[in-house]
Every structure is written in C-alpha cells, then in structure tokens.
C-alpha cells in the first residue's frame, strides 16, 4: 500500500466578503488532507498584501501552518526587515520567497535593492538565521522570462545555495520535464526537496489562459481534448481528473517528495484527486 505523501495547498486572497466566506468553507473541506502548510499568494508589487496576511492569519488560527508569498522587487532592506519582524510577531514561520513581478510604472529591476529571489533568500537567512522555513519557486519548463534553460537552472541553484529550505514548482503536465529538472538540480549539488506543483483541471478556458500567462505547457493532446468538449463542464472535469491523477501517479512512482496543489480557492477537484491517490491518512 502506498504511504500517503505530504501535501500542501495554495490559495489566493479573496477580494470580497463572499470570497472570504467561500475560501473559509473550501479550507475546512480541504483540511481532511492534513496539509503540511497552506501558502497564500499576492499580486505584482504586493498589491494584495493585506488580504494575504489576513488569509494567513485565518489559516494559522485554524491550527494549520501558513506561508505568505513574499516578493522582493521594489522592496528595500528596511521594508523587508520590518515585514520579517511582523511575520514573526504573527506566528508565521514559513515564507515563499519570490522575486515577484514589477508593479506597473515601477521601472527597471536593476534599480531595486533586491534583483533576484536569491538576494531575498540570502537576506532572510542573514537577518533571521533558521527562524523561517524558506520555500522558493522552481520552473521545470523554464521561467518565461529566463534567457535560457541554463540561466534558469543557474538562478534556481543560486536560491538553493543562498539558504532555501525547499522548492515548489510551477504547475506542469509533462512529468519528464519535472524529472529532468530534478536530475539537473541534483547534478549541481542541490539536495533540497523539489515538490511538484499540481493544477487540477476544472475548466478549459481558464486553464489555457493561465498556462499561457505563466509559461506552462499544455500538451497538444490535452489542449485539443479540452477544446473539443466546448462548454461540457462535466466532461472537462472528468477528463481533467483522469489526466491529473495519472500525472500524480507518475510523479509518486518517480520519487516526488510530495504535492503542492494550486486549489484556485476550490475544494472539489483537489479532494477527488487526493481520494484517487489515497493521499489522506
């Protein structure tokens, strides 16, 4: 019998009171998975920072470890130092350290005190020692803004060497891309856990748009099948469950250390995948 792998869950901060209530209900449904932690995103330049912190504090109050996304583009050392102190005061012990996207009108990344995520990781370690578990991002299919796959891998290795604790990947549907990325990272001396990010498929247009925006590849056969279903949401969901559950099985068989689910603030598809994989203890 397969031993359940550790799982973590990602949410985004809701913008309305109704969204807050719906996310709270989704979290309660998902906690049956006993997640190691839940991460909460925020937008370019920290545009939803207050909502992120509120969601993180709600998760902590529910007895689950929570990690805010923490980007550094446009930040100063003083502002990052203040934010780390606020995190510690709030009981936060895990962060997802990212370069982040430039806020509109900001200018050039070169003018920032932090140009790369590795700069942020190194600063957190220097300032706080081992107080935080630092998650970083990994891109099995290459970051869309990277100059080359080699440059992207070099950036990931730099984050590991700066003191990252573990990594969460961008979502993907080609397991070979993940396994190759892990092998190349290991060849460069990176030993930290690299946890695959899993995106449940619940609708066609949203997934295709999201994938195009973040550089994730949708295999042609998956894209064509999704398009062929048109507005048949039941067929899209059934097909999506089969595809993603099979992907997770391949990843587990190949030694993936866990799964990080991009829930999109919904419980149903993630729970069904977990049931199929017997991920719940």
C-alpha positions in Angstrom: 0.0 0.0 0.0 1.3 3.5 -0.9 2.3 5.6 2.0 0.5 9.0 1.8 2.8 11.7 0.6 2.9 15.1 2.3 0.7 17.7 0.7 0.4 21.5 0.8 -2.3 23.8 -0.6 -2.2 27.2 -2.3 -4.8 29.8 -2.1 -5.2 33.4 -3.3 -6.5 36.2 -1.1 -10.2 36.8 -1.8 -11.3 40.4 -2.6 -14.9 40.3 -1.3 -16.7 39.2 1.9 -18.4 36.5 -0.1 -15.0 35.3 -1.4 -13.7 35.2 2.2 -16.6 33.0 3.3 -16.2 30.7 0.3 -12.5 30.3 0.9 -13.1 29.5 4.6 -15.5 26.8 3.6 -13.1 25.4 1.0 -10.3 25.3 3.6 -12.4 23.4 6.0 -13.2 20.8 3.4 -9.6 20.5 2.4 -8.2 20.1 5.9 -9.2 16.5 5.7 -6.0 16.1 3.7 -4.0 17.3 6.7 -1.8 19.7 4.7 1.7 20.4 5.9 1.0 24.1 5.3 -1.0 26.4 3.1 0.5 29.2 1.0 -1.3 32.4 0.1 -0.3 34.4 -3.0 -0.3 38.1 -3.7 0.0 40.2 -6.8 2.6 42.4 -8.5 4.4 44.6 -6.1 2.5 43.1 -3.2 -0.8 44.5 -4.5 -2.9 42.3 -2.2 -0.6 42.2 0.8 -3.2 43.0 3.4 -5.5 40.3 2.1 -2.6 37.8 2.0 -1.8 38.5 5.6 -5.4 38.2 6.7 -5.8 34.9 5.0 -2.6 33.6 6.5 -3.7 34.7 10.0 -7.0 32.9 9.5 -5.3 29.7 8.5 -2.9 29.9 11.5 -6.0 30.4 13.8 -7.4 27.2 12.4 -4.3 25.3 13.6 -2.6 24.9 10.2 0.8 26.3 9.3 0.6 29.1 6.7 3.1 30.7 4.4 2.7 34.1 2.7 4.2 34.7 -0.7 6.8 37.3 -0.2 8.3 39.1 -3.2 11.2 41.5 -3.1 11.1 43.5 -6.4 10.7 47.2 -5.4 11.4 46.4 -1.7 14.1 47.9 0.5 16.2 46.1 3.0 14.4 48.1 5.7 10.9 47.2 4.5 11.9 43.5 4.2 13.3 43.6 7.7 10.1 45.2 9.1 8.0 42.6 7.2 10.0 39.7 8.7 9.5 41.1 12.2 5.8 41.4 11.5 5.7 37.8 10.3 7.5 36.5 13.4 5.1 38.5 15.7 2.1 36.9 13.9 3.5 33.4 14.4 4.5 32.9 10.8 7.4 30.6 10.4 7.4 29.7 6.7 7.5 32.0 3.7 7.5 31.6 -0.1 10.4 33.8 -1.2 10.0 35.2 -4.8 11.4 37.8 -7.0 7.9 38.8 -8.0 6.6 40.9 -10.9 7.4 44.6 -11.2 4.4 46.8 -10.2 3.2 48.9 -13.1 5.1 52.1 -13.5 8.0 50.9 -11.3 10.7 51.0 -13.9 13.7 48.6 -14.1 14.5 45.7 -11.8 18.1 46.9 -11.7 17.1 49.8 -9.5 15.7 47.6 -6.8 17.8 46.7 -3.7 16.7 43.1 -4.4 17.1 42.0 -8.0 16.7 38.2 -7.6 14.9 35.8 -5.3 18.3 34.5 -4.2 19.0 38.0 -2.8 15.9 37.8 -0.7 16.7 34.3 0.5 20.2 35.3 1.5 18.9 38.4 3.3 16.3 36.4 5.2 19.0 33.9 6.3 21.4 36.6 7.4 18.7 38.5 9.3 16.8 35.7 10.9 19.1 32.6 10.8 16.9 29.5 10.9 13.7 31.2 12.1 11.9 30.7 8.8 11.4 27.7 6.5 12.0 29.3 3.1 10.2 27.9 0.1 11.4 29.0 -3.4 9.9 28.6 -6.8 11.2 26.1 -9.5 10.3 26.0 -13.2 10.6 22.6 -14.8 9.7 24.0 -18.1 11.8 27.2 -17.7 10.7 30.5 -16.3 9.0 32.5 -19.1 11.4 35.5 -18.6 14.6 33.4 -18.4 17.2 34.0 -21.1 17.7 30.2 -21.4 17.1 26.9 -19.6 20.7 27.0 -18.4 20.2 30.5 -17.0 17.0 29.5 -15.3 18.7 26.5 -13.7 21.6 28.7 -12.5 19.1 31.0 -10.9 17.5 28.1 -9.1 20.8 26.8 -7.9 21.6 30.3 -6.6 18.4 30.2 -4.5 19.3 26.8 -3.0 22.9 28.0 -2.2 21.5 31.2 -0.6 19.7 29.1 2.0 16.4 27.9 0.7 14.7 25.1 2.6 12.6 23.5 -0.2 11.1 24.3 -3.6 7.7 24.4 -5.1 7.4 24.0 -8.9 5.2 25.9 -11.3 2.4 23.5 -12.5 3.1 21.3 -15.4 1.6 18.3 -17.2 4.7 16.6 -18.5 6.3 14.6 -15.8 9.5 14.1 -17.8 10.1 17.9 -17.5 10.0 17.6 -13.7 12.2 14.6 -13.5 14.8 16.1 -15.8 14.8 19.4 -13.8 15.3 17.5 -10.6 18.2 15.5 -12.1 19.9 18.6 -13.4 19.5 20.4 -10.0 21.0 17.3 -8.2 23.9 17.3 -10.6 24.6 20.9 -9.5 24.7 19.8 -5.9 21.1 20.9 -4.9 19.7 18.4 -2.4 16.6 20.3 -1.1 13.2 18.8 -1.7 11.6 19.9 -5.0 7.9 19.5 -4.7 5.8 19.4 -7.9 3.0 21.9 -8.2 -0.3 20.3 -9.3 -3.0 22.2 -11.0 -6.4 20.5 -11.1 -8.3 20.9 -14.4 -11.8 22.3 -13.7 -12.4 24.4 -16.8 -10.8 24.8 -20.2 -10.6 28.5 -21.0 -9.3 29.4 -17.5 -6.6 26.8 -17.6 -5.4 27.6 -21.1 -5.3 31.4 -20.3 -3.4 30.8 -17.0 -0.9 28.4 -18.7 -0.2 30.9 -21.5 0.4 33.7 -19.0 2.9 31.7 -16.8 4.7 29.7 -19.5 3.3 26.3 -18.5 2.9 23.9 -21.5 -0.4 22.2 -22.1 0.3 19.0 -24.1 -1.3 19.2 -27.5 -3.5 16.2 -26.9 -4.8 17.6 -23.7 -5.4 21.1 -25.2 -7.3 19.6 -28.2 -9.4 17.3 -26.0 -10.3 20.2 -23.7 -11.2 22.3 -26.7 -13.3 19.5 -28.2 -15.6 19.5 -25.1 -16.7 23.0 -25.6 -19.0 24.1 -22.7 -19.5 20.5 -21.5 -18.2 21.2 -18.0 -18.9 17.6 -16.7 -16.7 16.1 -19.4 -14.0 18.6 -18.9 -13.9 17.9 -15.1 -13.9 14.1 -15.6 -11.1 14.2 -18.2 -9.2 16.6 -16.0 -9.4 14.3 -13.0 -8.1 11.4 -15.1 -5.2 13.5 -16.5 -4.0 15.0 -13.2 -4.5 11.8 -11.2 -2.4 9.9 -13.7 0.3 12.7 -13.6 0.4 12.4 -9.8 0.8 8.6 -10.0 3.8 9.0 -12.4 5.3 11.6 -10.1 4.8 9.5 -7.0 6.3 6.4 -8.7 9.3 8.5 -9.7 10.0 9.6 -6.2 8.4 13.0 -5.9 8.6 14.1 -2.2 5.0 15.4 -2.0 2.4 17.5 -3.9 1.6 21.2 -3.8 -2.0 21.8 -5.0 -3.0 25.0 -6.7 -6.5 24.9 -5.4 -7.8 28.1 -7.0 -9.8 28.5 -3.8 -11.9 25.5 -4.6 -12.0 22.1 -2.8 -13.8 19.6 -5.1 -11.2 18.7 -7.7 -8.3 18.7 -5.3 -10.2 16.4 -2.9 -11.2 14.0 -5.6 -7.5 13.7 -6.8 -6.5 13.1 -3.2 -9.1 10.4 -2.9 -7.9 8.6 -6.1 -4.3 8.7 -4.9 -5.2 7.7 -1.3 -3.3 10.8 -0.1 -5.4 11.2 3.0 -4.1 9.3 6.1 
